[in-house]
Amino acid sequence: MSGGQGDGEVCYQGDTIVLAGHRGRGLGLGLKQANIAHLGRLSPRTRRIHTWNAGENDHMWAINEALGQRTASIGEGWHKPCEPQRLLAERCAAWWTSTG
Ligand SMILES: CC(C)(COP(=O)(O)OP(=O)(O)OC[C@H]1O[C@@H](n2cnc3c(N)ncnc32)[C@H](O)[C@@H]1OP(=O)(O)O)[C@@H](O)C(=O)NCCC(=O)NCCS
């Protein structure tokens, strides 16, 4: 998490990742709950946490809704893989498979 500019009332939550072999056991939800509790101790002035995730990411969506987060805005992005991107994506997938 990171704080925005100003009085600390707004905070930004970035990526949440659970190793592939440990997903579906409540760790993602527990991680975010612990993070929010920690933030409450570090920054009691914070009143709002902004986060974002892909619309098709049902797991993250479920966690955010369980934590009471509500959709504030929707963005749209397009990408067209080119050769270097495809090679990079394959290497990342191989890395995740070997480490996850
Ligand atoms: C998103 C992510 C962090 C969730 O972590 P997790 O530990 O698997 O999540 P939880 O076990 O806490 O599950 C929370 C909810 O997600 C859904 N969910 C989790 N695993 C699921 C599965 N295998 N199938 C269907 N739904 C699932 C459920 O709704 C679950 O709630 P429930 O326990 O009431 O059924 C994990 O899937 C991940 O690391 N994904 C890759 C990285 C990513 O996409 N991060 C999000 C963008 S920042």
The ligand as an SDF file (V2000), in Angstrom:
LIG
                    3D

 48 50  0  0  0  0  0  0  0  0999 V2000
   -6.2490  -13.1650   -6.5480 C   0  0  0  0  0  0  0  0  0  0  0  0
   -5.4850  -14.0490   -5.5370 C   0  0  0  0  0  0  0  0  0  0  0  0
   -4.5230  -13.1700   -4.7340 C   0  0  0  0  0  0  0  0  0  0  0  0
   -6.5310  -14.6690   -4.5930 C   0  0  0  0  0  0  0  0  0  0  0  0
   -5.8350  -15.3750   -3.5640 O   0  0  0  0  0  0  0  0  0  0  0  0
   -6.4780  -16.6890   -2.8960 P   0  0  0  0  0  0  0  0  0  0  0  0
   -5.6920  -16.9930   -1.6830 O   0  0  0  0  0  0  0  0  0  0  0  0
   -6.6100  -17.7690   -3.9030 O   0  0  0  0  0  0  0  0  0  0  0  0
   -7.9450  -16.1800   -2.5440 O   0  0  0  0  0  0  0  0  0  0  0  0
   -8.8830  -16.7080   -1.3760 P   0  0  0  0  0  0  0  0  0  0  0  0
   -8.6020  -18.1520   -1.1140 O   0  0  0  0  0  0  0  0  0  0  0  0
   -8.7790  -15.7500   -0.2350 O   0  0  0  0  0  0  0  0  0  0  0  0
  -10.3050  -16.6390   -2.0570 O   0  0  0  0  0  0  0  0  0  0  0  0
  -11.1130  -15.4900   -2.0110 C   0  0  0  0  0  0  0  0  0  0  0  0
  -12.3140  -15.7050   -2.9330 C   0  0  0  0  0  0  0  0  0  0  0  0
  -11.8480  -15.8450   -4.2860 O   0  0  0  0  0  0  0  0  0  0  0  0
  -12.6260  -16.8590   -4.9170 C   0  0  0  0  0  0  0  0  0  0  0  0
  -11.7660  -17.9920   -5.2440 N   0  0  0  0  0  0  0  0  0  0  0  0
  -10.5240  -18.2550   -4.7660 C   0  0  0  0  0  0  0  0  0  0  0  0
  -10.0230  -19.3720   -5.3340 N   0  0  0  0  0  0  0  0  0  0  0  0
  -10.9620  -19.8060   -6.1750 C   0  0  0  0  0  0  0  0  0  0  0  0
  -11.0260  -20.9120   -7.0650 C   0  0  0  0  0  0  0  0  0  0  0  0
  -10.0150  -21.7920   -7.2000 N   0  0  0  0  0  0  0  0  0  0  0  0
  -12.1170  -21.0340   -7.8240 N   0  0  0  0  0  0  0  0  0  0  0  0
  -13.1410  -20.1610   -7.7180 C   0  0  0  0  0  0  0  0  0  0  0  0
  -13.1440  -19.1040   -6.8860 N   0  0  0  0  0  0  0  0  0  0  0  0
  -12.0740  -18.9400   -6.1300 C   0  0  0  0  0  0  0  0  0  0  0  0
  -13.7110  -17.2440   -3.9830 C   0  0  0  0  0  0  0  0  0  0  0  0
  -14.8330  -16.4100   -4.1740 O   0  0  0  0  0  0  0  0  0  0  0  0
  -13.1090  -16.9750   -2.6410 C   0  0  0  0  0  0  0  0  0  0  0  0
  -14.0580  -16.7300   -1.6740 O   0  0  0  0  0  0  0  0  0  0  0  0
  -14.6850  -17.9770   -0.8390 P   0  0  0  0  0  0  0  0  0  0  0  0
  -13.5890  -18.4580    0.0660 O   0  0  0  0  0  0  0  0  0  0  0  0
  -15.8440  -17.3630   -0.1140 O   0  0  0  0  0  0  0  0  0  0  0  0
  -15.0950  -19.0170   -1.8320 O   0  0  0  0  0  0  0  0  0  0  0  0
   -4.7440  -15.2160   -6.2550 C   0  0  0  0  0  0  0  0  0  0  0  0
   -5.6550  -15.9020   -7.0790 O   0  0  0  0  0  0  0  0  0  0  0  0
   -3.5550  -14.7370   -7.0740 C   0  0  0  0  0  0  0  0  0  0  0  0
   -2.4470  -14.5860   -6.5760 O   0  0  0  0  0  0  0  0  0  0  0  0
   -3.7770  -14.4980   -8.3910 N   0  0  0  0  0  0  0  0  0  0  0  0
   -2.7150  -14.0520   -9.2950 C   0  0  0  0  0  0  0  0  0  0  0  0
   -2.3380  -12.6070   -9.0440 C   0  0  0  0  0  0  0  0  0  0  0  0
   -3.5230  -11.7010   -9.2620 C   0  0  0  0  0  0  0  0  0  0  0  0
   -4.2700  -11.8250  -10.2280 O   0  0  0  0  0  0  0  0  0  0  0  0
   -3.6930  -10.7630   -8.3090 N   0  0  0  0  0  0  0  0  0  0  0  0
   -4.8000   -9.8200   -8.3690 C   0  0  0  0  0  0  0  0  0  0  0  0
   -4.4610   -8.5840   -9.1250 C   0  0  0  0  0  0  0  0  0  0  0  0
   -3.4710   -7.5150   -8.1550 S   0  0  0  0  0  0  0  0  0  0  0  0
  1  2  1  0
  2  3  1  0
  2  4  1  0
  2 36  1  0
  4  5  1  0
  5  6  1  0
  6  7  2  0
  6  8  1  0
  6  9  1  0
  9 10  1  0
 10 11  2  0
 10 12  1  0
 10 13  1  0
 13 14  1  0
 14 15  1  0
 15 16  1  0
 15 30  1  0
 16 17  1  0
 17 18  1  0
 17 28  1  0
 18 19  1  0
 18 27  1  0
 19 20  2  0
 20 21  1  0
 21 22  1  0
 21 27  2  0
 22 23  1  0
 22 24  2  0
 24 25  1  0
 25 26  2  0
 26 27  1  0
 28 29  1  0
 28 30  1  0
 30 31  1  0
 31 32  1  0
 32 33  2  0
 32 34  1  0
 32 35  1  0
 36 37  1  0
 36 38  1  0
 38 39  2  0
 38 40  1  0
 40 41  1  0
 41 42  1  0
 42 43  1  0
 43 44  2  0
 43 45  1  0
 45 46  1  0
 46 47  1  0
 47 48  1  0
M  END
$$$$
